């Protein structure tokens, strides 16, 4: 039997101990790392969703994988729902739970707090990618009806696709294929809505519950009054009397209600009143759950609003042929002469040679325009060398106030390379028509003629170096999403 010398044996034991200690430390580090559960190839991802509109998007994204579980079903709204024992079991077994947030689904707050931690809970109102508006009734709360802006849903489709792929990478190809199909449908819907509400005249709307703030901002709908934020909040006697009086005096052309929401003050509100009424269905209470539900809800609400405000006119909102006719022409035609913020004359020929990223807005715009220009500038910074191939433009829809001097102090704040353009009223109107941009003055409530706002199209337009129209980017897109899209087109 061979024997090792005492010193060699000591060295051997010392090396072995170091190696074992190293493996132990490595194992401890690996065990401490947070690891998302991977799904087995033969097992589906278990997803629980609170409301139908979000369930609809996920049903489309998970087509061919699993059907997500829906909590608030037929004929229900979140305000009256209670968790059943079966739903509690489904929550306990879920990999993903997706809800809007506590402002809407109060019935879920306690059950989610009691989950053991196996499920990943996604609160959509916490999303930094979505456009989330504050409540008009409580500045510390958020307006939960974000899905009524279809541009939010375009963003949400990509966010949920990314989430599903992270949790279930084995089926990446399915999620991406499904994403492309549903994104195309919602993008088409968004175009129909944007162009369909152009020129919608017919008076002011009274809303029983405050569900349309996103819709108002996205499509320039005029809501003049709201009775209550939700069925959880009783209508005050003072507000009820005020709106009843205004109805009797003919101050509203239409009253909109919501399916599935009780209205205990309805009979008092409508006593001795003659006015058009329509019922919206923002939760899809009357529609079958599934991937088509979101489209059905938005189209149904659109028809109801249009019919209530303009009952004697046919609704062209869902006419795809009309939408195609309203797209910018492949080449922006006509002659125009504008002045940039440095006083230089600009014609169509002088805009050629680079890709043109164009935004129409006005410097007195309180929120939408600054946000859009910040997104544009942030996206351009992410492009690296491609940035030199794109020229950003800000074209005013308010030439009466946006002079060369005003623009000079405005556009360079966002991007030193951005060019601000203004011109005569007639010249601006011609350009707006060529790009199919809407711009409508909203008078100041105090009567000051110089403090008007302007409802306008808030999209970004991408033009090719030879002047061809390439595409539009909807308002609400994030800087990263815009940068990624620009990389697809700019070569």
C-alpha positions in Angstrom: 0.0 0.0 0.0 1.4 3.3 -1.1 1.6 6.0 1.6 1.8 9.8 1.1 4.3 11.7 3.1 2.8 13.6 6.0 3.3 17.1 4.3 1.9 15.9 1.0 -1.1 14.4 2.7 -1.6 17.7 4.5 -1.4 19.7 1.3 -3.9 17.3 -0.4 -6.4 17.7 2.4 -6.0 21.5 2.3 -6.7 21.7 -1.4 -9.7 19.4 -1.1 -11.1 21.5 1.7 -10.7 24.7 -0.4 -12.5 23.1 -3.4 -15.4 21.9 -1.2 -15.7 25.3 0.4 -15.8 26.9 -3.0 -18.5 24.6 -4.2 -20.5 25.3 -1.1 -20.2 29.0 -1.5 -21.3 28.7 -5.2 -24.3 26.6 -4.2 -25.3 29.1 -1.6 -25.1 31.9 -4.1 -27.2 30.0 -6.6 -29.8 29.2 -4.1 -30.1 32.8 -3.1 -30.8 34.0 -6.6 -34.5 34.8 -7.4 -35.5 32.4 -10.2 -38.8 32.7 -12.1 -40.4 29.4 -12.5 -40.0 27.9 -16.0 -42.9 26.0 -17.5 -42.5 22.4 -18.6 -43.0 21.9 -22.3 -46.1 19.8 -21.8 -47.6 22.1 -19.2 -49.4 25.4 -19.8 -49.0 28.7 -18.1 -51.8 29.2 -15.6 -53.0 32.8 -15.9 -55.9 34.4 -14.0 -57.3 37.7 -15.2 -59.8 40.0 -13.5 -61.9 41.7 -16.2 -63.1 40.9 -19.7 -61.2 43.6 -21.7 -57.8 42.5 -20.4 -58.9 38.8 -20.6 -59.7 39.4 -24.3 -56.1 40.5 -25.1 -54.6 37.6 -23.2 -56.9 35.1 -24.8 -55.6 36.3 -28.2 -51.9 36.2 -27.0 -52.4 32.7 -25.4 -54.2 31.2 -28.4 -53.0 27.6 -28.8 -51.4 27.5 -25.3 -54.0 27.8 -22.5 -57.2 29.8 -21.9 -56.7 32.3 -19.2 -59.2 32.2 -16.2 -61.6 35.1 -16.1 -62.9 36.2 -12.7 -65.6 38.8 -13.5 -67.9 37.0 -15.9 -71.2 37.4 -17.8 -73.4 40.4 -16.8 -71.0 41.5 -14.1 -68.8 44.5 -13.3 -66.0 44.5 -10.7 -68.0 46.7 -8.4 -70.5 43.9 -7.5 -68.3 40.9 -7.8 -67.2 38.6 -5.0 -64.6 35.8 -5.1 -66.1 32.3 -5.2 -64.3 29.3 -3.5 -63.5 27.9 -7.0 -61.9 31.3 -8.0 -59.9 31.3 -4.7 -58.5 27.9 -5.7 -57.7 29.1 -9.2 -55.8 32.1 -7.7 -53.9 29.8 -5.4 -52.8 27.6 -8.4 -52.0 30.5 -10.8 -48.6 31.3 -12.2 -49.7 34.8 -13.2 -52.5 37.0 -11.8 -53.3 40.1 -13.9 -55.6 42.8 -12.6 -56.1 46.6 -13.1 -55.6 47.6 -9.5 -57.3 48.4 -6.2 -59.1 51.4 -7.6 -61.2 49.0 -9.7 -61.2 45.5 -8.3 -61.5 46.0 -4.6 -62.8 42.4 -4.3 -59.2 41.2 -5.2 -57.2 43.2 -2.7 -57.5 40.8 0.2 -57.3 37.6 -1.8 -54.1 38.8 -3.4 -52.6 39.7 -0.1 -53.2 36.1 1.1 -51.5 34.4 -1.9 -48.6 32.3 -0.8 -46.2 34.0 -3.2 -46.1 31.4 -5.9 -48.0 33.6 -8.4 -46.6 36.7 -10.0 -49.2 39.5 -9.5 -49.2 42.2 -12.2 -51.0 45.4 -11.4 -51.6 47.2 -14.7 -52.2 50.6 -13.1 -48.6 50.5 -11.8 -47.3 50.1 -15.4 -44.8 52.7 -16.5 -45.4 51.9 -20.1 -49.1 52.6 -20.1 -50.7 56.1 -20.1 -52.3 56.2 -16.7 -54.4 59.2 -15.9 -55.1 60.5 -12.3 -58.7 60.3 -11.1 -60.7 63.4 -11.6 -62.2 62.9 -8.2 -59.2 62.0 -6.0 -55.7 63.1 -7.0 -54.2 60.3 -4.9 -56.0 57.7 -7.0 -55.8 56.6 -10.6 -58.4 56.4 -13.3 -58.7 52.6 -14.0 -60.4 52.7 -17.4 -57.1 52.7 -19.4 -58.3 50.2 -21.9 -60.8 52.7 -23.4 -57.8 54.3 -25.1 -57.0 51.8 -27.8 -53.4 53.2 -28.0 -52.9 52.0 -24.4 -54.0 48.5 -25.5 -51.4 48.5 -28.3 -48.8 49.1 -25.7 -50.3 46.5 -23.4 -50.2 43.9 -26.1 -46.4 44.2 -26.3 -46.0 44.4 -22.5 -48.1 41.2 -22.0 -46.2 39.4 -24.8 -42.9 40.2 -23.1 -44.3 38.9 -19.8 -45.6 35.7 -21.2 -42.3 35.0 -23.0 -40.4 35.6 -19.8 -42.5 33.1 -17.9 -42.9 30.6 -20.7 -40.0 30.8 -23.1 -40.7 27.4 -24.6 -43.6 28.9 -26.5 -42.0 32.2 -27.6 -42.8 31.5 -31.2 -46.6 31.1 -30.4 -46.7 34.3 -28.3 -45.0 36.3 -31.0 -47.2 35.0 -33.8 -50.3 35.7 -31.7 -49.0 39.1 -30.8 -48.7 40.1 -34.5 -52.2 39.0 -35.3 -54.0 40.8 -32.4 -51.8 43.9 -32.7 -52.8 44.3 -36.3 -56.5 44.2 -35.3 -56.2 46.7 -32.5 -54.1 49.0 -34.6 -56.8 49.0 -37.3 -59.4 49.7 -34.7 -57.3 52.6 -33.4 -57.1 54.2 -36.9 -60.9 53.8 -37.3 -61.6 55.5 -34.0 -59.1 58.3 -34.6 -60.6 59.2 -38.0 -64.1 58.3 -37.2 -64.5 60.9 -34.5 -63.2 63.6 -36.8 -65.9 66.2 -37.2 -68.2 64.7 -34.6 -70.6 67.5 -33.8 -73.8 67.5 -31.9 -73.5 68.9 -28.5 -72.2 68.0 -25.1 -72.5 64.7 -23.2 -73.5 64.0 -19.6 -72.0 60.8 -18.2 -73.6 59.1 -15.3 -70.3 57.4 -14.2 -66.8 58.7 -15.0 -65.6 55.9 -17.3 -64.6 57.9 -20.4 -61.7 60.1 -19.4 -59.2 58.1 -21.6 -61.7 58.0 -24.5 -62.2 61.8 -24.2 -58.5 62.5 -24.4 -57.7 60.0 -27.1 -60.6 60.9 -29.5 -61.5 64.5 -28.5 -64.9 63.5 -27.2 -66.7 66.3 -25.4 -68.1 65.3 -22.0 -69.5 68.2 -20.1 -70.5 66.6 -16.9 -70.3 63.5 -14.7 -72.5 62.5 -11.8 -70.2 60.0 -9.9 -66.8 58.3 -10.3 -68.3 54.8 -9.8 -71.2 52.9 -8.2 -69.3 52.9 -5.0 -69.8 56.7 -4.6 -73.4 58.0 -4.2 -74.3 61.1 -6.3 -74.4 64.2 -4.2 -77.7 66.0 -3.9 -76.1 69.2 -5.1 -74.6 67.7 -8.2 -77.8 65.8 -9.0 -79.8 69.0 -8.8 -77.3 71.0 -10.9 -77.2 68.4 -13.7 -81.0 67.9 -13.6 -81.4 71.6 -14.1 -78.9 71.7 -16.9 -80.7 68.8 -18.7 -84.1 70.6 -18.4 -82.5 73.7 -19.9 -81.2 71.7 -22.9 -77.5 71.9 -21.9 -76.8 68.3 -22.9 -77.4 66.5 -26.2 -76.9 63.0 -24.7 -76.8 61.1 -21.5 -74.5 58.0 -21.3 -74.9 55.2 -18.8 -73.0 52.0 -18.2 -74.3 48.4 -18.5 -74.3 46.5 -15.2 -74.0 49.6 -13.0 -76.9 50.5 -10.8 -78.2 54.1 -11.0 -80.4 54.8 -7.9 -80.8 58.5 -8.8 -81.8 57.9 -12.4 -85.5 58.6 -12.0 -84.8 61.9 -10.2 -82.2 63.0 -12.8 -84.5 62.3 -15.8 -87.8 63.6 -14.3 -89.5 65.9 -16.9 -86.4 65.7 -19.1 -86.4 64.9 -22.8 -82.9 64.0 -24.1 -81.1 61.2 -26.1 -79.7 58.4 -23.9 -77.5 55.4 -24.6 -76.0 52.6 -22.6 -72.3 51.8 -22.9 -70.8 48.5 -22.0 -67.2 49.2 -21.1 -66.7 45.9 -19.2 -68.3 43.8 -22.0 -71.0 42.5 -19.8 -73.2 41.4 -22.8 -70.3 39.9 -24.9 -68.9 36.4 -24.8 -65.4 36.3 -23.3 -62.6 35.7 -25.8 -60.1 37.4 -28.1 -62.7 39.3 -30.1 -64.4 40.9 -27.0 -62.2 43.9 -26.8 -62.8 44.9 -30.4 -66.6 44.3 -29.9 -66.7 46.5 -26.8 -64.9 49.4 -28.4 -67.0 49.2 -31.6 -70.2 48.9 -29.6 -69.4 51.9 -27.4 -68.4 53.9 -30.4 -71.7 53.2 -32.1 -73.7 54.1 -29.0 -71.9 57.4 -28.5 -72.2 58.3 -32.2 -75.9 57.4 -32.3 -76.6 59.3 -29.1 -74.9 62.5 -30.2 -75.9 62.4 -33.8 -78.9 60.1 -34.0 -80.0 61.2 -37.5 -76.6 60.5 -39.1 -75.2 57.2 -40.3 -72.0 56.2 -38.4 -69.0 55.8 -40.7 -66.7 55.0 -37.8 -66.4 51.3 -38.6 -66.1 51.8 -42.4 -62.6 50.4 -43.3 -62.8 51.9 -46.8 -63.4 55.4 -45.4 -60.4 54.9 -43.1 -58.1 54.0 -46.0 -59.2 57.2 -47.8 -58.3 59.2 -44.8 -54.7 58.0 -44.6 -52.0 60.4 -45.7 -51.2 60.1 -49.3 -48.0 58.2 -50.3 -46.5 61.6 -51.3 -47.5 64.7 -49.4 -48.8 66.7 -52.4 -49.3 70.4 -53.0 -47.1 73.4 -52.5 -46.4 75.0 -49.2 -44.1 77.6 -47.7 -43.5 77.7 -44.0 -41.0 79.5 -41.8 -38.8 77.7 -39.3 -38.0 78.9 -35.8 -34.8 80.7 -37.1 -36.8 82.6 -39.7 -35.7 80.5 -42.7 -38.2 79.7 -45.5 -39.0 76.0 -45.8 -40.6 74.3 -48.8 -41.3 70.6 -49.4 -38.0 70.2 -51.4 -36.0 71.4 -48.4 -37.4 68.8 -46.2 -36.2 66.0 -48.4 -32.9 64.0 -48.0 -33.5 62.7 -44.5 -36.3 60.7 -42.8 -38.7 63.2 -41.3 -40.4 62.6 -37.9 -43.2 65.1 -37.7 -45.4 66.1 -34.8 -48.3 68.6 -35.1 -49.1 70.5 -32.0 -49.0 73.9 -30.3 -46.8 75.5 -27.7 -49.7 76.4 -25.3 -50.7 72.7 -25.1 -50.7 71.8 -21.4 -49.8 68.1 -21.5 -50.1 66.0 -24.7 -47.7 68.0 -26.8 -44.8 68.3 -24.2 -45.2 64.6 -23.5 -45.1 63.6 -27.2 -42.1 65.8 -27.8 -40.2 64.3 -24.8 -41.0 60.8 -26.2 -39.7 61.8 -29.6 -36.5 63.4 -28.2 -35.8 60.4 -25.8 -36.3 57.9 -28.6 -33.9 59.7 -31.0 -31.2 59.7 -28.3 -31.5 55.9 -28.2 -30.8 55.4 -31.9 -27.0 56.0 -32.0 -25.7 56.6 -35.5 -29.1 56.3 -37.0 -30.1 59.5 -35.3 -28.3 61.5 -38.0 -30.6 60.1 -40.7 -33.8 61.6 -39.0 -34.9 65.2 -38.8 -37.5 65.9 -36.2 -40.1 68.6 -36.9 -42.7 70.3 -34.8 -45.4 71.9 -37.0 -47.8 74.3 -35.1 -51.6 74.0 -35.5 -51.9 77.4 -33.8 -50.0 79.9 -36.0 -51.9 82.8 -34.5 -50.0 82.4 -31.3 -47.0 80.3 -32.3 -44.8 82.8 -34.0 -41.2 82.2 -35.1 -40.0 83.8 -31.8 -42.3 81.6 -29.7 -41.2 78.5 -31.5 -37.5 79.3 -31.1 -37.8 79.2 -27.3 -39.9 76.1 -27.4 -38.5 73.4 -29.7 -34.9 73.6 -28.7 -35.9 72.8 -25.1 -36.7 69.3 -26.2 -34.1 68.7 -28.9 -31.5 71.1 -30.2 -31.9 69.6 -33.7 -35.7 69.9 -33.8 -37.1 72.4 -36.3 -40.2 74.3 -35.4 -42.4 75.4 -38.4 -45.2 78.0 -38.6 -46.9 80.0 -41.3 -50.1 81.6 -42.4 -53.4 80.2 -41.2 -54.3 79.2 -44.8 -50.9 77.5 -45.3 -51.1 75.6 -42.0 -54.7 74.5 -42.8 -53.6 73.2 -46.2 -50.8 71.1 -44.6 -53.2 69.8 -42.0 -55.5 68.6 -44.7 -52.7 66.9 -46.6 -51.7 65.0 -43.4 -55.4 64.4 -42.3 -54.7 66.1 -39.0 -57.6 67.5 -37.0 -57.3 70.7 -35.0 -60.3 72.3 -33.3 -60.3 75.3 -30.9 -61.8 74.8 -27.5 -62.9 78.2 -26.1 -61.7 79.2 -22.6 -64.4 78.6 -20.0 -63.7 82.1 -18.6 -64.3 83.7 -21.9 -60.8 84.9 -22.6 -60.3 84.7 -26.4 -56.6 84.3 -26.0 -56.6 81.3 -23.7 -58.3 78.7 -25.9 -57.1 75.1 -26.1 -56.9 73.0 -29.3 -58.1 69.4 -29.7 -55.8 67.9 -32.3 -54.4 64.6 -33.7 -51.5 63.5 -31.5 -49.8 61.0 -33.7 -46.2 61.1 -35.0 -45.7 60.9 -38.7 -42.6 59.2 -40.3 -41.8 60.3 -43.9 -39.2 58.8 -46.2 -36.2 60.9 -47.5 -38.0 61.2 -50.8 -41.2 62.5 -49.2 -43.2 59.3 -49.1 -45.5 58.7 -46.1 -44.2 55.6 -44.3 -46.3 55.2 -41.1 -47.8 56.8 -38.1 -47.1 56.2 -34.4 -50.0 56.5 -32.0 -49.9 58.8 -29.1 -49.0 56.9 -25.9 -46.0 55.0 -27.4 -43.0 54.8 -25.1 -39.5 56.1 -26.1 -38.1 52.6 -26.3 -41.0 51.4 -28.4 -40.6 54.3 -30.7 -36.9 53.8 -31.0 -37.4 50.1 -31.8 -40.0 51.0 -34.5 -37.7 53.6 -36.1 -34.9 51.0 -36.4 -37.3 48.9 -38.4 -37.8 51.6 -41.0 -34.6 53.7 -41.0 -31.7 52.2 -42.9 
